[in-house]
Each structure stands twice: as structure tokens, then as C-alpha cells.
Amino acid sequence: MKKKLLNPALKRKLLVISLLCLLIASALQLYTFGFADNFFINWLRLFVVLFALVAGTVLAIVPGANYLVNKTSQLLS
């Protein structure tokens, strides 16, 4: 039996994050520089940076901070 690499909930979160980052990257690129010669390279670069920042925040930093706050509140009460 094959083990799934990503569970469906994580896959759904990554899909939503990637779609939002794609739309934001498109809007920022078009608003800031317009449709220039190197549009696709800048667009891809902006998408990767936004995806890394948002995915890291949503999937690692926020749950980690939530875990730490819950643990410290349990220790203090």
C-alpha cells in the first residue's frame, strides 16, 4: 500500500495559497511594471517569493506560535 505524501487537507491549503499568491503576484507585477519584456521571469520570481512567505507563515509560524501560547498558558494556570 502506498503512503500518501500529502494529506488532502494540506494539499487543499497549498492549492489555495498558491492560487492567492498567483493572483497577488499578477496584480503586483502588472500594476508596478506593466507587461514588460521580462514579465514572465519577474512574475514567476514574485510568485515563488510570495508563496514561500505565505506558506511559511500559514503552515509553520502561526501553528507554532499557537502551540507555544497554549503550552505556556497550560503551565501558568
Secondary structure by P-SEA (a helix, b strand, c coil): cccccccaaaaaaaaaaaaaaaaaaaaaaaaccccccaaaaaaaaaaaaaaaaaaaaaccaaaaaaaaaaaaaaaac
